[in-house]
Amino acid sequence: MKGPVRRSHRWLMLLVGGQVLFWSLSGLYMVWFDIYYIQGEHFLPGPSAMMKDVTGLLIDNTIDPNAINIEAFVLSITHQV
């Protein structure tokens, strides 16, 4: 009867011990390295690179101020109320 119990206890010890070892090593990794490196923030582009992508979306150059009829817009709003 001791044979199967000892074998199962040995395998259970290896399984749990391996998890504890992996948990300890990953905890040491988290403490050893900077949190920004762990989170992968060094892969993100800087703000200047992000702003270059957004500059094409600005509407300053696409809307002609002379083409907007403000009087008609104001009248349409006041007549709806």
TAFENHU-V949677 format. One record per backbone hydrogen bond with DSSP energy under -0.5 kcal/mol. CO is the residue of the C=O (numbers start at 0). NH is the residue of the N-H. If there is no record, write none. Layout:
<<CO:NH> <CO:NH>>
This chain:
<<0:4> <1:5> <2:6> <3:7> <4:8> <5:9> <6:10> <7:11> <8:12> <9:13> <10:14> <11:15> <12:16> <13:17> <14:18> <15:19> <16:20> <17:21> <18:22> <19:23> <20:24> <21:25> <22:26> <23:27> <24:28> <25:29> <26:30> <27:31> <28:32> <33:36> <33:37> <34:38> <35:39> <35:40> <35:41> <39:42> <40:43> <45:49> <46:50> <47:51> <48:52> <49:53> <50:54> <53:56> <54:57> <58:62> <61:63> <62:64> <63:66> <64:67> <66:68> <67:69> <68:72> <69:73> <70:74> <71:75> <72:76> <73:77> <74:78> <75:79> <76:79> <76:80>>
